Amino acid sequence: MKIRPLLILIFITFLAVLQSAKAQTVNYNSWNSFLQKHVNNYGEINYKAITLDKQLLQTVLDEFSKNQPDNSWTKNETLAYWINAYNAFTIKLIINNYPVKSIKNIKKPWDQEFIPIGEDLMTLNEIEHDILRKMNEPRIHFAIVCASISCPKLLNEAYISSKLDLQLTIATEEFLLDTSKNRLSQNDLKLSKIFKWFAKDFTQNESLIDFLNQYSNISISENAKISYQDYNWNLNE
């Protein structure tokens, strides 16, 4: 009876199952609870209340620190993780400096090394520019939130891999429909500066108009005039 090869096969199978399950260790239950408690349906954040609920926030952040992605994660699992982590640690940055009128009143907010993921402390810029933007998914710009009124609204539920495409589509459509941030007509576009700052991300495979027409409720002309609206950096509370 060839017991040893059978044991080896069982061990290999066990390792494969363990590896595939590893990416599922982040269930975002704490993050969901936090969002439901402190973020309303308009994406407004109750920072004042969070200052009295720092333990829940710390629980959320600890879960991100302990469960960072590796090569076994799918693209959607990785995207969801870093979108959620960016938003959670942005809130942490605000709480560290609260009360504050704007994130821009904080010294080098996007370059502060305060995020304990991996071997070294990370910055928000590293998450956005070195990780998320390199994953070829321009809709991340409507999911990550910089704690400002002109940002896309913060979704009050976690982004998860199983419905990430739908969540990103809805976030994009809602952002374009928000007339405080974008005003669209067939021949005239007054856009958020997000489309200017990250133009490269939206035009890698198509024109900006082509991108917008995928998510707009109107048909935009290829010759539409484009201008950009002022950005309101006041806190999204």
N, C-alpha and C positions, 0 to 999 in steps of 0.2 A: 504493500500500500504506500503510495507516494505522498506521505503526509507533508514533508517539507515544502515541495512546490505548491501544495494547497495552502499552507500557512503563508507562504510568500505572496500568493495571489490575494488572499484575504487581507494581508497587511497593505498591499499596494492599493486595493480597493478602498480600504479604510482611509488611507492617506488622500486619495482622490476625493472622497466624500468630505473629509475634513477641509481640504483646500477649497472645494466649491462652496462650503458653508461659511468659510471665513469672511467672505464679503458681506454676509448677512448679519454680522455681529452688531451693526448699528441699526437699531430699530426706530430711533428718533422719537420714542415715546415721551421722554423728558422735554425734548425740543417742541414737540406738538403741544404738550401741556403748557409750556411757557408761552408759546405764541397765542394759544387760545385765551390765556389769562391776561396777556398784556398788549395784544395787538387787535385792533378792531377790523371790521370788514373793509374799511377805507385805507388800511395800511398804516394808520396812525398808531404810534407807540407811546405807551404810558410810562415814560422814563421815571417819573416821580415815584410811581408805585413800584417800579423795579428796584429802586434804591432801598426799598423796604423788603425786598424779596431776593436778595443777592445770593442766598444759598441755592435756590432753584437755578438761577443763572449759572452759578459755579458748577452745579451738577451737570448741566448741559455742556459746558465747556470742557469739563473733565472727560466726558464721553467722546468728544471729538479728539481730544489729546490721546486717548488710549486706543483709538480705533482708526488710525489713518490708513488710506488705501495702499494696496500693493498691486503687483502685476496680476494677481488672480481676480481682481475686480473688473467688471465690465465697464464699458465707457459710460453708460448711464448711471451705474452705481457711483463711479468716480465723480461724474459731473454733479450728481445730487449731493454727494458728501461735501464737495468744495463750495457749492452754492450755499448750502446750509451753514457751513463753517464760516464763510465770509460774513454772512448776515449776523450770526451769533456773536462773532468777535467784534463786529462793528458796533453792536449794542454794548458790548463790554467796554469798548473804547469810550463811548459816550458816558456810560455810567462812571467810569474812572475819572471823568472830568465834569460831571454834572454838579450844579446846573451850568449849562453852556448854551449860548444862543445858536451856534452853528458849529458843525464839525470843522470848519475852516478856522475857527478860533483856537483850535487845539494845535500845538506845535507839531508840524510834520505828521499829521494824522495817519497818512497812508504808508509812511516809512518807519513808524515805530516798531521795534522788534519786541513784541509782547505776546505772540501767539505760540504756545508750546505744543507744536505738532512736529514730530520728527526729532532729529538730534539737536537742531538749533532753533532758537526762537525765530518765528517768521513774521513778515509784515503783511498787511492787507494788499499792498501792491504786488507782492510775490504771488499771493493766491490768484489775484485777478490777471496779472500780465504774464507771469511765468508758467501758470498752470491752466486756468480756465480759458484764456484767450487763445491758447495754443491747441485747444481741443476742437477747433473748427465748428463751433456752435454759437453763432452771433446772438441768438436769443438769450444767452446768459445775461446780456446787458439789461434785460427787463426783469431779471430775477434777483440779481445782486443789488443791494440797496445801500446807498451811502449816507443814510440818516438825514436826508434833506427833502424839502417839500417837492422839488422838481424831479426827484428820483422816481422811478417806478414804485408802486406801492409794495410794501412788504406783505407777502402772502402769509396769512395767519394759519398756515399748516405747513408741515415739512415737505420739501421736494423729495420724492421717492422714485426709484428707478423704474418701477412697474408702470407709472403713469407720467413719467417725466416729459415725454413729448407733448402730451395733452396739456400739462401744467405750463410748459414754456409757450405753447401756442396761445393759450388763454391769456397769459401774462403779456404777450406781445400785442394781441388784439385789444386788450383793455388799455394798455398804454397808449396805443394809437387813437383810441376812442376818447381818451381823456383830453378835453379841449383846453384844460389848464396847462397842458404839456405839448400838445400837437393840434394844429388846425389844418385839416386836409380838405382840399377840393380837387376837382379834376385837373385844374390848370395852375393851382397855387398851393404851395406847401409851406407852412410855418412850423418848423420841426424843432423838437428838443435838440439841444446841443450834443446830446449823446450820439446822434447820427453824424455829427461833425467830428467830434473827438475820436470816434471809433469807425470812421468811414471805411477804413481798410477791411474791417471785419465784415461789413455788410456788402462789400463789393468784390469779394474774392472770386466768386463764381458767377456774378450777375451784376446788373446795375442796381443802384439804390432804389430806383423806381420799381424795378422788378421785385426786389425784396419786399417793398412796402405793399405792392399789389397782392402779394400772397396773404396778407393779414388785414388789409384795409377793407372797410365795408363799401368803398366806392372804387371806381376804376380811374386810376390816375394816369394822365397823359405822360408819355415819355418826354415831352417838352415842357412839363410843368415847371414853373418858377419855384426855386427853393430858397428860403431864408431860414434863419435860426433864431429862436426866442431866447430871451434872457433866462438865466438859470437862477432859481431861488434856492440859496444854500441854507436858509433857516431850518431849524430842526423839525423833523416830521413827527410832531407830537400834537 
